[in-house]
Amino acid sequence: MMYFKRFAQLFLIFFLAILIFLAVFETNFTGNVGITFIFATIIAYIFLTLPLVFLTLAKSKKKESIVGTQNEHGDFSRYLQEVPGYVALSTQNSKGITSTTLMSFTQSKRHENILYMVTDRNARKVQEMKTHPQVSFTSWLNNLENGARLSSNQVHVELFEEINENKKLIEAEPHILALHENAAHMTIIQLTCDSILYENFKEGSKILDFRTSQ
């Protein structure tokens, strides 16, 4: 449904751009068909691209406001609020070669130490996680003043790829759709963190061990 909405938006913008091109071209306001054609093309192109830029920026801004965490309970949730909603996720292939991907995430509403990500089913990292279900990640520094950062190499992966399973998971964790509107038809990555390292320029470092709290 959301894909149809985006298709309709793009089609409307494209259709209006064509109408603008025809309207400008038919006026032939320069008295030269070739020059008028070029001007009409430029004007239509500007009308076509500007709304797309605004839609992309609006979507990115909305996503930035909802990825990460809005939870207020627990140290991990509080630390997650200090850093951006993106991490560098490292996976390992069958030959032991590590690769890193930037991924947005959202925190589980039910379990403080669980994070969710959404990706394409054919992504290389998905195949790597099937072979090596233990991964690591590190967040960005929030700023140079505090230098808060989260990282962990004690993270276990569970992949959800069946549509029915994905829908059930989304019903329990609806904010997953903030990562991708078509999450039910993609691979949902569930990261269970056994421990987290929190680092801060001012406060030093602290380890959150979820195994001892279970």
N, C-alpha and C positions, 0 to 999 in steps of 0.2 A: 504493500500500500504506500509506504514511504517512497519506494522507488518510482511508483507511478506519479506521485506528487512532484518529485524532482524532474521526471520526464516532461510532465505538463508545464512546469516552469520554464524549462529549457526550450520546449517547442513554442511556447507563447513568445518568449524573447526572440527566438529565431524568426518566427512569423512576422512580428512587428518590425524587425530589422529589414526583412524583405520589403514590407510595405513602405518603410521609410526610403529605402533605396529607389523603389519605383516612383515614389512621389517626387523625390529630388531629381531623378533622371528625366522624368517626363517634363519638368519645368524647363530644362535646358537653359538655365539662367545665365550660363556663360556664353551661349551662342555657338559653342563648339561641342559637338557630341562626345568626342574623346575626353575632353577636359571635364565635362559634366559627369561622364561615367566614372572618372577617377574620384571626383569630389563625392559623388553619391556613394561610391564604394567605401571611402574613408569614413563618411558620416555613419553609414550603416554598420561598419565594423566597430566604430566607437560605441554605438548604441548596443551592439551585441556583446562586447567584452565588459563594459563597465558594470552592468547588472550581475554578470557572472563573478566578477571580482568581489562585488559587495556581498553576494550570496555566500561565496567561499569564506570571506572574512567573518561574516556573521556566524556561519556554522562553526568555524574554528574557535571563535570567541565563546560561543555557547558550550562547545566541547570542553574548553579549558576550565570553564566554571563548574563542570560537573564530574570530570574525571578526577582520579586521586581518591580523596575521601571527604565526606562531610560528617563522619562519625565523631563523637566527642568523648567516647568512653575508652579508656586504656591508654597507656603510654605510646604504643605503636600508632594508634589513631591520631594522637596529638602530634607525634613526630611527622606523620604523613601530611598533616596540614601545613607543615613548614616547608615542604619541598614541592617542586612541580609534579604534575600528574603524569610524568614520563620517566621511564627508566631505560638504561642500557641493559638488555637481556642477553646473556651469553649462553649459548648452547654448544654441544659437542657432537661431531659426527662419528661414524663407525671407525674412522681412522684416528680418532682422538684430536682432530683439528677443531679449534674453537672459532666460532663466529659470533658476532655481536649485532643486535638489531635494536633500534629505538622503538619502544612500544609504550602506548598509553595504557593505563590500568584503572581499575576501580576496586575499592575494598568491599569485601563481603559485609553485609549488614548483620549476618548471624555469627560469623567467626572473625575475630580481630586479625588473626594471622593468615587469612586467606585473601589472595588478590586474584582478580580476573582480567584476562586479556582476550581479544578477539582477532583472528587472522584468517587468511585464505586457507582453504583445506589443502591446497597444493604447495603451500609455502615450504621452503627448505627447512625452516626451523621446526615445523611440525614433524617432518620425517625424522629430524635429528632427535627430537624429544621422545619419539616413539622408541628410538634405540637407546637413548640415555635420558631417562626421566628426571635426572637431577640437574638443575641449572643454577645459575647465579645471576645476580643483578646489582646494579648500583644506580642511585638516583643522581640528579644534578645537584650541585651546590645551590642552595636557595639564594644566597647573595655573598659577596665578598666580606661583608661585615661579620656575619655570624658563621658562615661556612657550614651550615647544617647539611648532613648527607646521610642517607641510609644505604646499607648494602648487606648482602647475605650470599654465602655459598652453601647454605643449608636449606635448599628449596627443592621440594618434590612436585612433580607435574602430574596432573590428570587431565586428559584431553576429552572433550565432549564433541562428538561429530555427528551423532544421530539426531535428526530433526526433532523427534519426539522427546528425547532426553534433553536437548537444548531448550525446548519450549518449557519443560518442567522446571529446569534450572532458572530460566528467565522469569517464570512465575514466582519463584522464591526469591530471586535477586533481580528485580526489574530494571535496576540501574545499569545492568549489563548493556542494555540497548543504547545507553549513552555513548558506548564505545563504537558501536556500529548498529545502524537501524535494521540490518539484515542478519543480525547475529545468529538467529535460529538456523540459518542455512550455511553457517560458516563453522570454523573450529573455535570453540571456546576453551581457552587455556585456564586451568585452575592451578594457581601456585599456592602451595601450603608451606609456609615458612616455619622451620623448626626453631630458628634463632635469627635475630636481626642485630646488626651493628649500627648504632647511632653515633655519629661523630659531629662535634661542634667545636668551632675555634675557641669559644669562650668556656664551654663547659667540659671539654674533653670528650671522652668516648664512654659509651655504655652499651652493654650487651643485654638484649631482651631474649630470654630463653623460654620459649613456649612449651618445651617438653617438661619442664619442672612444674608448670602451672596446670598441666593436664592431669 
